[in-house]
């Protein structure tokens, strides 16, 4: 299992290295052949578009000049020769640059493939060596285990044979002992214990006599009577507790009724006092209203206010 784990670890490491190399090659290819500035839509999202934007008119050969602006007329292409030379030079430079990039990419790919092949061959060789070593170790272990099992089987067969002979001797001795002993002869004295006559040896005891059975029956009857007496006493105690609980509940009920009557009397007295106070308050309010209606303002009262305003 350890050897298999080593092989699996090596295979996993090789797979991880292959994935890493493939991802690296993909990244290099994107870096060299899929640059952002080579895309068709790069001008739409150029981060330096505003800084690199040209003015409204650079020269007479500016292609942005419209016809309605009267800044450029048909047939006035004066920079045609220079423009064509510049375009050819630019195309040549682009072609050479692409060829160099392509050659570099092919060289990198060839180097990575060679390195991958070397690593794979080395890993395969190590895996084969480990597998061969593992097979040799397994063959050696199997041979040792086979010899050990053969010796164990021979020893076990010999031990079983000896145990069988010893078992047969022990069985014969036990049969003779039982036939000559007190167990099959049912001797009642064989159950007597050395700790006293009231104790017996259970493996030799043949049962109780009639007097012992009668004593046990009498003891059981006494226990039944004692249990009935205890049940009757418990029943009487429970009845007494129930009676006391009923009396306590009745006393509690009477006390609650007396408290309710007292509360009702107090409420009636309070209602009568509130009614008297309410009547007195109403009489006082009526008196104040009558006093207010009887004291009308006079001319001297208004004259006093006019003098103050002046």
For each residue, the residues with C-beta under 8 A, 3 or more apart:
1: 4 5
2: 5 6
3: 6 7 130 131 133 134
4: 1 7 8 134
5: 1 2 8 9
6: 2 3 9 10 130
7: 3 4 10 11 127 130 131
8: 4 5 11 12
9: 5 6 12 13
10: 6 7 13 14 123 126 127
11: 7 8 14 15 123 127
12: 8 9 15 16
13: 9 10 16 17
14: 10 11 17 18 119 120 123
15: 11 12 18 19
16: 12 13 19 20
17: 13 14 20 21 116 119
18: 14 15 21 22 116
19: 15 16 22 23
20: 16 17 23 24
21: 17 18 24 25 112 115 116
22: 18 19 25 26
23: 19 20 26 27
24: 20 21 27 28 112
25: 21 22 28 29 108 109 112
26: 22 23 29 30
27: 23 24 30 31
28: 24 25 31 32 105 108
29: 25 26 32 33 34 105
30: 26 27 33 34
31: 27 28 34 35
32: 28 29 35 101 104 105
33: 29 30 101 105
34: 29 30 31 38
35: 31 32 38 39
36: 39 42
37: 42
38: 34 35 42
39: 35 36 42
40:
41: 44 45
42: 36 37 38 39 45 46
43: 46 49
44: 41
45: 41 42
46: 42 43 49 52
47:
48: 51 52
49: 43 46 52 53
50: 53
51: 48
52: 46 48 49
53: 49 50
54: 58 64
55: 58
56: 64
57: 62 64 65 71
58: 54 55 62
59: 62
60: 65 71 72 76 78
61: 72 77 78 79
62: 57 58 59 65 71 72
63:
64: 54 56 57
65: 57 60 62 69 71 72
66: 69 71
67: 70 72
68:
69: 65 66 72
70: 67 73
71: 57 60 62 65 66
72: 60 61 62 65 67 69 76
73: 70 76
74:
75:
76: 60 72 73
77: 61 80
78: 60 61
79: 61 82 83
80: 77 83 84
81: 84 85
82: 79 85 86
83: 79 80 86 87
84: 80 81 87 88
85: 81 82 88 89
86: 82 83 89 90
87: 83 84 90 91
88: 84 85 91 92
89: 85 86 92 93
90: 86 87 93 94
91: 87 88 94 95
92: 88 89 95 96
93: 89 90 96 97
94: 90 91 97 98
95: 91 92 98 99
96: 92 93 99 100
97: 93 94 100 101
98: 94 95 101 102
99: 95 96 102 103
100: 96 97 103 104
101: 32 33 97 98 104 105
102: 98 99 105 106
103: 99 100 106 107
104: 32 100 101 107 108
105: 28 29 32 33 101 102 108 109
106: 102 103 109 110
107: 103 104 110 111
108: 25 28 104 105 111 112
109: 25 105 106 112 113
110: 106 107 113 114
111: 107 108 114 115
112: 21 24 25 108 109 115 116
113: 109 110 116 117
114: 110 111 117 118
115: 21 111 112 118 119
116: 17 18 21 112 113 119 120
117: 113 114 120 121
118: 114 115 121 122
119: 14 17 115 116 122 123
120: 14 116 117 123 124
121: 117 118 124 125
122: 118 119 125 126
123: 10 11 14 119 120 126 127
124: 120 121 127 128
125: 121 122 128 129
126: 10 122 123 129 130
127: 7 10 11 123 124 130 131
128: 124 125 131 132
129: 125 126 132 133
130: 3 6 7 126 127 133 134
131: 3 7 127 128 134 135
132: 128 129 135 136
133: 3 129 130 136 137
134: 3 4 130 131 137 138
135: 131 132 138 139
136: 132 133 139 140
137: 133 134 140 141
138: 134 135 141 142
139: 135 136 142 143
140: 136 137 143 144
141: 137 138 144 145
142: 138 139 145 146
143: 139 140 146 147
144: 140 141 147 148
145: 141 142 148 149
146: 142 143 149 150
147: 143 144 150 151
148: 144 145 151 152
149: 145 146 152 153
150: 146 147 153 154
151: 147 148 154 155
152: 148 149 155 156
153: 149 150 156 157
154: 150 151 157 158
155: 151 152 158 159
156: 152 153 159 160
157: 153 154 160 161
158: 154 155 161 162
159: 155 156 162 163
160: 156 157 163 164
161: 157 158 164 165
162: 158 159 165 166
163: 159 160 166 167
164: 160 161 167 168
165: 161 162 168 169
166: 162 163 169 170
167: 163 164 170 171
168: 164 165 171 172
169: 165 166 172 173
170: 166 167 173 174
171: 167 168 174 175
172: 168 169 175 176
173: 169 170 176 177
174: 170 171 177 178
175: 171 172 178 179
176: 172 173 179 180
177: 173 174 180 181
178: 174 175 181 183 184
179: 175 176 184
180: 176 177
181: 177 178 184 185
182: 185 186 187 189 190 204
183: 178 186 190 204
184: 178 179 181
185: 181 182
186: 182 183 206
187: 182 190
188: 191 206
189: 182 192
190: 182 183 187 201 204
191: 188 200 201 204 205 206
192: 189 197 200 201
193: 196 197 199 200 201
194:
195: 199
196: 193 199
197: 192 193
198:
199: 193 195 196
200: 191 192 193 204 205
201: 190 191 192 193 204 205
202: 205
203:
204: 182 183 190 191 200 201
205: 191 200 201 202
206: 186 188 191
207:
208: 212 213 216
209: 212 213
210: 213 214
211: 214 215
212: 208 209 215 216
213: 208 209 210 216 217
214: 210 211 217 218
215: 211 212 218 219
216: 208 212 213 219 220
217: 213 214 220 221
218: 214 215 221 222
219: 215 216 222 223
220: 216 217 223 224
221: 217 218 224 225
222: 218 219 225 226
223: 219 220 226 227
224: 220 221 227 228
225: 221 222 228 229
226: 222 223 229 230
227: 223 224 230 231
228: 224 225 231 232
229: 225 226 232 233
230: 226 227 233 234
231: 227 228 234 235
232: 228 229 235 236
233: 229 230 236 237
234: 230 231 237 238
235: 231 232 238 239
236: 232 233 239 240
237: 233 234 240 241
238: 234 235 241 242
239: 235 236 242 243
240: 236 237 243 244
241: 237 238 244 245
242: 238 239 245 246
243: 239 240 246 247
244: 240 241 247 248
245: 241 242 248 249
246: 242 243 249 250
247: 243 244 250 251
248: 244 245 251 252
249: 245 246 252 253
250: 246 247 253 254
251: 247 248 254 255
252: 248 249 255 256
253: 249 250 256 257
254: 250 251 257 258
255: 251 252 258 259
256: 252 253 259 260
257: 253 254 260 261
258: 254 255 261 262
259: 255 256 262 263
260: 256 257 263 264
261: 257 258 264 265
262: 258 259 265 266
263: 259 260 266 267
264: 260 261 267 268
265: 261 262 268 269
266: 262 263 269 270
267: 263 264 270 271
268: 264 265 271 272
269: 265 266 272 273
270: 266 267 273 274
271: 267 268 274 275
272: 268 269 275 276
273: 269 270 276 277
274: 270 271 277 278
275: 271 272 278 279
276: 272 273 279 280
277: 273 274 280 281
278: 274 275 281 282
279: 275 276 282 283
280: 276 277 283 284
281: 277 278 284 285
282: 278 279 285 286
283: 279 280 286 287
284: 280 281 287 288
285: 281 282 288 289
286: 282 283 289 290
287: 283 284 290 291
288: 284 285 291 292
289: 285 286 292 293
290: 286 287 293 294
291: 287 288 294 295
292: 288 289 295
293: 289 290
294: 290 291
295: 291 292
296:
297: 301 302
298: 301 302
299: 302 303
300: 303 304
301: 297 298 304 305
302: 297 298 299 305 306
303: 299 300 306 307
304: 300 301 307 308
305: 301 302 308 309
306: 302 303 309 310
307: 303 304 310
308: 304 305
309: 305 306
310: 306 307
